[in-house]
């Protein structure tokens, strides 16, 4: 059984390896862009970053299972699983917008033990190990101490993988927007969660994300003293992809607004309708 800190060392090293690839390729015009769906892309940068992250993990933990955005599941033992997004913010990367990151987390029997979110251009490393707190470049970080939504500064993301949920999302957005100071949408959920852990954002909400978007950021927020839940206040956010996060004085109030508009069951019904009738995937 691997303790959290050696896992964190590996997460950090592997994220730096992937980030080095992204720094080298940012702005390159020959990225071999391929379309996974409408406005959903994978590039040479995604693939080469992923290869570098996996190689760094395999060097230290060759028997661990790996779940990654591009390669899927790489077989390994049932106890440990690494969850990787080698480039969160691919559309930003393609457009030359310097808002993207590498996200690496490890969980044991479903429990998150270590996670990092790395901004390669700024060379900023958000890191957390279970029970050890969260840091930015080695310095402790804390989630927001704001109480309530009034004057809060939030982040969000559009439900681009579930257009059937758009009306529900927009209604939720409107109700929240009218209560807070500002809401930002930067296009990299892992980075939004990292900034929530650091208290830059008071809270964050988004629907229909993937486990690799969430795993490291969730641990960061919790180890920084924040709260994270699904739309029902439960723990199924990695399964459903629906997340409400924030400081302990903001997240409960934010969750009440989101849940009032429609919880996990309501969003699941909309997604089922999407699967039945079909809809394009939107821009990330």
Secondary structure as UniProt FT lines:
FT   HELIX           4..25
FT   TURN            26..27
FT   STRAND          34..37
FT   TURN            38..39
FT   STRAND          40..42
FT   HELIX           44..60
FT   TURN            62..63
FT   STRAND          64..68
FT   TURN            69..71
FT   STRAND          72..74
FT   STRAND          77..88
FT   HELIX           90..95
FT   STRAND          101..108
FT   TURN            109..110
FT   STRAND          111..119
FT   TURN            120..123
FT   STRAND          124..129
FT   TURN            130..132
FT   STRAND          133..136
FT   TURN            137..138
FT   STRAND          139..140
FT   TURN            150..151
FT   STRAND          153..156
FT   TURN            160..161
FT   HELIX           163..165
FT   HELIX           166..177
FT   TURN            178..179
FT   STRAND          182..184
FT   HELIX           189..197
FT   TURN            198..199
FT   STRAND          203..206
FT   HELIX           211..223
FT   TURN            224..225
FT   STRAND          227..229
FT   TURN            231..232
FT   HELIX           237..240
FT   STRAND          243..246
FT   TURN            248..250
FT   HELIX           251..261
FT   HELIX           264..277
//
